């Protein structure tokens, strides 16, 4: 006997996460975890702390040289991070 109300488990999980308001936070965590993958191991080593607050990514760096280089690539970095998350999660990056 075949059931008439068959749903994809992936869609059910997405709907559940959206209903519980967890999906946005998971996207932010995905961005933080992919920071080193997108920008490379050298940038990852120069990063002291990274977090998201109010759609702004805060990155604390150990090197002022790296900070200046990232400042020039800010819009491209935002685009790559949002692409990795699959949605517009980050509006701005603050480099310190």
N, C-alpha and C positions, 0 to 999 in steps of 0.2 A: 504494500500500500504506500502510495506516494503522498507526502504531505503538501498541502497547497500553500502554506505560509512559510516558505523556506527563505532564510536570510543569510547573507554572507557574514561570517564571524568577524571579519575585519571591519565591516560597516557597523556592526553592533558595538564593537569596542570604541570606534570613533564617536558614535552617537552617545555612548555612556560617558566618555571623557568630556565631551562637549557639554552634556547635561550637568555634570558635576563640576564644571568650570576648571578642569585640570589641563585641558589641551594647550592653553597658552603657556602655562608654566613648563610643560614638557617640551614645547618648541624652544623656550628660552634655555633649557638645560641642553638641548641638542646643539644650540648655537655655541654655548660655552664649551661643550665637549669637542666641538669641531674646530675651535680656534686654532689649535696647533696643526690640524690637518690642512686647513685652508692656507695659513700663513707660513707654515714650515717650522722645523725644529728649532732654528735659531731664535725666531720670535717667541716660540713657546718657552724657551729657556730664559728669555729676557722679561717674560711676564711674571709679575709677582702675585697679582690678585686680579680676578675678573668676576664681574657680576652684572646682573641686569636689574634696573629699577625704573619703573615707569617708562618702558619702551626705550630706555637709553642704556647702552652698554658702557660700563665703566671698566677701564683697563688701567691697572697700575703697573708701570714698567720700571725695570732696574736701570735702563740706559736712556739717556736723553737723546742719543743719536738715533736709536730705534724709534723713539717717540716722534722725532721730527720726520723720519722716513714714513711712518704710518700716517702722520697728519696729512702728508701730500697724497696719500692713497685712500683717504677716508671714505669717499663716496663709492669707490670700487669695492672696498672691504664690506661696506654696508650691503651692497648689492649681492656679493658672494654669500654673506652670512644669511641673508633673507632667502636666497635661492636654496641654500642647504636646508633651511628650516621648512621650506615649502610654502611660506606665507610671509607677509610683511610684519615682522616681529620687532625689528630694530629700526628706530627713526634716526638715532644719532649715536655717535661714539664720543666718549670723553676719555682722552688719553692723559694720564698723569704720571 
